C-alpha cells in the first residue's frame, strides 16, 4: 500500500512540474493575451520557442469568422521580451 502511495505522489509531482510554467522562460501567456487583444481575437495557445537562436513566443489567435463562418486561426511569432 505504501508503494502505491509513493508512486502516486511521484506521478502527481511529475505532472505538476511538467505543466507548471517555467520561471526562467518568457511569459508567453501574457504576451499571447496582449497579441490576441490587439487582433480582436481569442488566445488559443501561446508557447515559448527558439527561432534562429532567439527566444520567441508562438501565439495562436482565433479570430471570429464572418457571417457565421468558423473562426480563423492565425499563428503569430513574437519576440519574447
N, C-alpha and C positions, 0 to 999 in steps of 0.2 A: 504494500500500500504506500509506503514511504517513497518507493522508487517511482510510482506513478505521479505522486505529488511533485517530486523533483523534476521529472520530465515535463510535466505540465507547466511548472514555474519557469523552466528554461525556455520552453516554446513560447510562452507569453512574453518573456523578456526579449527574445529574438524578434518577435512580431512588433513589439513597441519600438525597438531600435531600428528596424527596417522601415517603419512607416513614419517615424519622427523626423521632422526637418533638421537638416544639419545646421549647427550654429556657425560653422566656418564658411559655409557657402552663401551665395546670394539669396535674398528673399524674393524668389521668383513669383510667389503667390501675390505678394503686394504689388510687384511690378505688373503682373498679369491683370490684376484688378484695375489698375490705372489705365493700362492699354485698352482693356475692354470698355471702360467708361469713355475713353476718347473716341472709340469706334462705334459707340452706341449699341454694344452687344453684351453678351453674357460670357463670362470666363468659363471655358470648358476644361482647360488644362494649362498648367504652367510648370515647366520642369527646367532645372539647370542643365546646361550642356557646355561643350567646348567646341568652338569652330575656329580654325586657323590659329590655334594657340590662345584664343581669347575666351574668357568666360562670358556666356550669353544665357538668356532665358528664352526657351522656345514656348511661345504663348499661342494657345488655340482659342479663338473667339468665335462664338456663334452669333451671327447677325440675323435678325428677323427677315424672313422671306417676304416677298411682295405678293399681295393678292392671294394669301393662303398657301403659298409655296413653302416648302421645307426651309428651315434655317440654313443660311450659307455658312460654311466652315472656312475660316481664314486662319492660316498659320503665320505668325509674325515672329521674327527673330529680333530680339532687342539686347543691347549690351547690358550685362549685369553690373550695375554700379553700386 
